[in-house]
Amino acid sequence: MKTLKNSKVGDTVKVVKVHGEGALRRRIMDMGVTKGIEIFVHKTAPLGDPMEVSLRGYELTLRREDCDMIEVE
């Protein structure tokens, strides 16, 4: 299973599924990360956390542990 956490800077990936439960999963989905959406990885912080991505016309910064819950292809 490939997750957003494993994606490199410059990759464009497509969301397959958002894992997790409860409020955390709902929060990620409320930010626009839903099945079928393409995400472009802009950059990561020097130590790797957080990641800045673009989706649906805006930029979003996600923690690495949240990125691990987003399955991509």
HUDAJO-V485344 format. One record per residue. N is the residue number from 1. RES is the residue in one small letter. PSI is psi in degrees with one decimal (999 if undefined). D_FIRST is the distance of its C-alpha to the first C-alpha in whole Angstrom. Layout:
n->N res->RES psi->PSI d_first->D_FIRST
n->N res->RES psi->PSI d_first->D_FIRST
//
This chain:
n->1 res->m psi->122.3 d_first->0
n->2 res->k psi->132.8 d_first->4
n->3 res->t psi->166.8 d_first->6
n->4 res->l psi->-29.8 d_first->10
n->5 res->k psi->-33.2 d_first->11
n->6 res->n psi->-5.2 d_first->10
n->7 res->s psi->148.8 d_first->12
n->8 res->k psi->160.8 d_first->15
n->9 res->v psi->132.0 d_first->19
n->10 res->g psi->-10.1 d_first->20
n->11 res->d psi->145.2 d_first->16
n->12 res->t psi->121.5 d_first->16
n->13 res->v psi->161.2 d_first->13
n->14 res->k psi->133.2 d_first->13
n->15 res->v psi->128.1 d_first->12
n->16 res->v psi->-43.6 d_first->10
n->17 res->k psi->148.2 d_first->11
n->18 res->v psi->115.7 d_first->12
n->19 res->h psi->176.7 d_first->11
n->20 res->g psi->179.4 d_first->14
n->21 res->e psi->159.2 d_first->18
n->22 res->g psi->-143.4 d_first->21
n->23 res->a psi->-36.6 d_first->23
n->24 res->l psi->-45.2 d_first->20
n->25 res->r psi->-43.2 d_first->18
n->26 res->r psi->-40.3 d_first->21
n->27 res->r psi->-43.5 d_first->22
n->28 res->i psi->-43.2 d_first->19
n->29 res->m psi->-34.0 d_first->19
n->30 res->d psi->-25.0 d_first->23
n->31 res->m psi->-0.2 d_first->22
n->32 res->g psi->2.1 d_first->21
n->33 res->v psi->94.2 d_first->17
n->34 res->t psi->167.5 d_first->17
n->35 res->k psi->133.0 d_first->15
n->36 res->g psi->-9.5 d_first->16
n->37 res->i psi->138.8 d_first->17
n->38 res->e psi->136.1 d_first->17
n->39 res->i psi->131.7 d_first->17
n->40 res->f psi->127.0 d_first->18
n->41 res->v psi->111.8 d_first->18
n->42 res->h psi->-57.6 d_first->22
n->43 res->k psi->166.8 d_first->22
n->44 res->t psi->157.5 d_first->21
n->45 res->a psi->160.5 d_first->24
n->46 res->p psi->-35.0 d_first->25
n->47 res->l psi->6.8 d_first->23
n->48 res->g psi->-8.3 d_first->20
n->49 res->d psi->121.7 d_first->20
n->50 res->p psi->-177.6 d_first->21
n->51 res->m psi->141.8 d_first->19
n->52 res->e psi->125.4 d_first->21
n->53 res->v psi->161.3 d_first->20
n->54 res->s psi->135.6 d_first->22
n->55 res->l psi->146.7 d_first->21
n->56 res->r psi->29.8 d_first->24
n->57 res->g psi->9.1 d_first->26
n->58 res->y psi->165.6 d_first->26
n->59 res->e psi->142.7 d_first->25
n->60 res->l psi->138.9 d_first->23
n->61 res->t psi->125.4 d_first->22
n->62 res->l psi->144.6 d_first->19
n->63 res->r psi->152.9 d_first->19
n->64 res->r psi->-39.1 d_first->16
n->65 res->e psi->-30.2 d_first->15
n->66 res->d psi->-37.6 d_first->15
n->67 res->c psi->-27.7 d_first->13
n->68 res->d psi->-18.0 d_first->10
n->69 res->m psi->-7.7 d_first->11
n->70 res->i psi->106.9 d_first->10
n->71 res->e psi->130.8 d_first->7
n->72 res->v psi->167.5 d_first->8
n->73 res->e psi->999 d_first->9
//
